[in-house]
Amino acid sequence: MCGDSCVSYVAMRIFLLFLLVMAGDRLIAQSDWSLKRDKDGIRVYSRSSDHSKFNEIRAEFSMHASLSELAAVMLDAEDHVQWQYSTKSSYLLQRVSESELYFYNEINAPWPVANRDLIVHLTITQNPATRVMTMAAVCTPGFSPVHPSIVRVPVSKAVWTVTPVTGDSLRVEYVMEIDPGGSVPAWLINMFATKGPYESFRNLRQQVLLPKYQQARLSFITN
């Protein structure tokens, strides 16, 4: 007969098997992206989040630019208003280094919803072996005082993974999670969440062609 030690061993094996099954199910769920928009070579996906009522967003697209040219656009905080969807104002708060800064964004919201704002901590790094560039834009809500008529975004994280394909072509993968704060229903945000990235990236392709970004050379980027 099986004693207490045997019963404990069997119970532990069952428990471990249960954990493996649950982990597998979670990984499947996490990879379950749904294509929501496919136009102009820009694909935008969404999926439900494990830790938020707001969907996560992923986008994939290609663009003609060098790594330095794209990084120069991102580091030009004042001109984000020219290409980022529904951005009312944008300006530099603090430049930490050539590849790191904090900037302010105010986002227009349709009436009667209040505008949102966020303080973004932007860092740009590059893998020296692969030349893949990573741009991380993470909000830091407590960096500056909150405006009484604007809702401060509590959670926003966007990661750009930029892979050089040829001398003048880049492949971009963008992943974002956000909680816009306030009392806006999650279903409403989720319904329109893919429009912003599509419009922004379509505009970005034109923004990077401006003369001030062309032939940009950044010391921390190998093109």
N, C-alpha and C positions, 0 to 999 in steps of 0.2 A: 504494500500500500504506500501511497505518497504521503509523507509527513508534512509538518508545517513548512519546512524549508522548501519542499517541492512545490507546495501551493504558492508560496511567496515567489518562487522562481517563475512559475507559469503566469502569475498575475503581473509580474514585472515585464515579461515578454509581451503580454497582451497590451499593457500600457504603452510600451515602446512602439509597438506596431500601430497603435492608435495615433501616437504623435507623428509617426512617419506619414500616415495617411492624411492627417490634417495638414501637415506641412506641404504635402504634394498638392492637395486641393487648393491651398492658399497660393502656391506658386502658379497654378493654372489660372486662378482667378486674377492674379496680378498681371498676367500676360494677356488678358482677354480685352485687348483694345478694339474698339469699334470705329470703323472709318465713317466720319461724319461729313467730310468735305474733300473733294478731289478736283481741283481746278487750277489751271495755269501752272501745273507741275508742283503744286503745293498740296500735300495730303495732311489733313488734320484729323486726329483720332481723339476719342475720350474713353474713359472707363471710370467706374465707381471706385471710391477710395476706401481703404480699410479703416481710416481714422478720421474721416471727414464726411459731411453730407454733400460736399461739393465735389464734382467730378475732377479727376486729373486730366490734363491735356497733353497730347504729344503731337508734334508736327515734324514733317520731313520735307525738305526741298533742296534744290540746287541753285546756285547763283554764280555769276561771273564777278569775281573779285579776288584779290589776294587776302591772305590772313591779316596782314597789317591794315589793309583798307577797311575790312569789316571791323576789326578792333578799334580803328580810329572813329568809325561811326558810333560805336557803342560808348566810347569814352567822351564823346562830344555831347555832354548831358543837356546843354541848352537847346540843341536841335532835335532831341527826341520827339518834341512836339510836331516836327515835320513829317514823321513817319509812323510813330506809334499810334495805334487806333484809339480814338476818343481821348487823347491826352490834351488837357487844357493848358497846363504849364509844366515846365521841367527846368531845373537849374541845379548847378553844382553846389554842394554844401561843404565838402572837404575832399581835397585830393591827398591821399595818403602816400601814393607813389605813382610812378608812370603807369602802373598796371592795376591800381586799386583806388577806388574813390567811393564817396557817398553822394547821392543826389536825391532831389525831391521830385515827385511826380504828383500832379493833381489830375484825376480822371473825371471827365464829364459823365454824368448819369442822367437818364431821362427823368423829367418831372413825373411824379413828385418825389422821386428818390434823391437823397442828398449825394452830392459829389463825394468821391473817395480820394484819399491821398495816402502816399506811402513813401517812406524813406528807404532807398535801395542801397545796399552795400554791394558794389560790383567788384569782382576780382577776375582777372584774366591770367591764365597760366597755359603753358605749352609743354607737351611731352617732347623732350629733345630727340628721342629715338624715332618716334612716329610722326612728329610735327603736328599731331592732333592738338588743336587749341580748345580749351574749355573756358567758357565764360559763365560764371555763377552770379546770379542777381537775387539776393536774399533781403527781405525787408527787415528793418530794425525799428520797430514801432516807437521805442522810447528815446530815439536819437534826438528828437526835437519836440517842442511843445505842440499839443494838438490844437487845431483851429476849432472854435466852438461850433461852426456851421458846416464842418466837413468831417466825415467819418474816417477815422484812421484805420487802414487795412491791418488786421492783426497778424495774418499769415500770408506770405507770398514767397515762393521759391521757384526760380526758373534756372534751368541748366541747359546751356548750349554746348553741344559737342560738334566741333567743326573739323572736318577732315578734308585736307587738300587732295583734289583728284588730278588736276593738271595744273599748269602754270597759272591759269586764270580762271579756274573753276573750283568751287567748294561744294561739299555735301554737308548739310546742316541737319542735325537732329535736336529738337527742342522739347523739353519736358517741363511742365509747370503744374504746381499745385497752389491753390489760393483759397482763402476765406475772406470775402470782401467786408466782413463785419456788418454791424447793424442788423436790421430786421427784414432784409430782402429775402423772400422765399428761395430756398435752394433750387427748387424745380425751375424757377425763372432764370436764375443765373446759369444753370446747366443747359437750358434750352438755347442760350445765345453764346455760350462760352467759346465755341469754335470760330465765331465770326471775327473776333478781335485778332487772333493769331494770323488768320488768313489775310486780312486787310493789312496788318502790320508788315508781314513778310513780303507781300506784293509791293508795298511802298518802299520797303528796305532795298529791294533790288534797284530801284530808281535812285534812292538817296545815296547809295554808295558810288554812283556814277558822277556825283558832283565834283567839280575841279578840286575843291579843297581836300578831298579824300583820295583822289587819284595819285598813284605813285607814293602813297604814304609809306614810311619806313619807321618801324618801332624797334627800339634796341632789344626788347625782351622777346621779340617774335622772329623766328626764322621762316621766311616765306618759301 
